């Protein structure tokens, strides 16, 4: 393992022999995994297969990122393998007919050893990129955002974050062959190893891990965290110091008013004076004083300061996110729907808002926009001309510096029955009821014309039937 913060590497390589119809030779298949940025290169070794007298063969490469397709990267010249000049940045020749692949993410792809236009060996290199590659110690209470990207994801394969062999309960999002994870408000129980695992049809083939460690809290530390506005969301703010104090307090400066509001004031082992019922705090022991509030509202955006006596110990900026649909669920199926996502604040760092249509755990990008501090609005909207069954599950995601910060889910529902004039308030029959009523009316009139001989009786009967028909068609 390289010295870039990876604790454990498990590389599984396997060989599969496949007889190709029409060829006398067998194509040897192999898969290799590498970590982008690792110190050791990958060797494509075919010395046991190649023959010294070979003079007509080459290596071809199809990159996973789509830049190259069956491009020749090396060929034999006078029984010596030579790498083509454009690719010396990625590849080099080793002994005999082997090729050395540098540990770069863009080198991933399918490599073919070809002789006389006949493929003999097929080696696929999958590259993994962990961001950040080195995990530093994280401050208590901060949000940790990491990602794991695979160069290509075959059918039947999954990529996910796990902890202790199980799927993590932290916020995760799979998008564009990358699984993002947010560990919210890290604490002592958050410490330990987290594994990015690659499974094929449920079988573990490869994983790479990093460890979360908590650093000692420094005075006057500033953090930024993102939270979605929902009834189930929770904000946990930690405040800790190594020195003992008699009393502590939390204050809040809303983004909308810029006026400081005192939320909680307490004394050691004393009673707490709270701002309202949404805010609560743990017992203050002179060193540690957490603040909680739930549910999170969009208007909660602002700066939260923690003081131990007159010392500012923590300053945390909370940015909120909300999603909505106009009109809300229950509208006619053929009516346009506007999905709206809004972030409360964009500071000096640009913010990327993205609408993702969810297919299970996989997100498909529909629309995104990069917002800056000078951006006229802080929203991203998507208009659906009509709602379909595959358009019911959505997530709006916030990214900064390419890392996931928060997601907000939006679930739509199809109407059970579409009425023709529900938007105008005028009631009419549904098509089915109209057909049934018309058929019944024609049948009754036919019977009356056949059995009733007297004109007066017929008119009297029809006068009795017609109001019933009108009453039936009223909805």
Secondary structure, 3 states (H helix, E strand, C coil): CCCCCCCCEECCCEEEEEECCCCCCEEEEEEEEEECCCCCCEEECCCCCCCCCCCCEEEEEEECCCCCCCEEEEEEECCEEEECHHHCCCEEECCCCCEEECCCHHHCEEEEEEECCEEEEEEEEEEEEEECCCCCEEECCCCEEEEEEECCCCCCEEEEEEECCEECCCEEEEECCEEEEEECCCCHHHCEEEEEEEEECCEEEEEEEEEEEEECCCCCEEEEEEEECECCCCEEECCECCCCCCEEEEEEEECCCCCEEEEEEEECCCCEEECCCCEEECCCCCCECCEEECCECHHHCEEEEEEECCEEEEEEEEEEEEEEEECCCCCCCCCCEEEEEEECCCCCCCEEEEEEEEECCEEEEEEEEEECCCCCCCEEEEEECCCCHHHCEEEEEEEECCEEEEEEEEECCCCCCCCCCCCCCCCCCCHHHHHHHHHHHHHHHHHHHHHCCCHHHHHHHHHHHHHHHHHHHCC
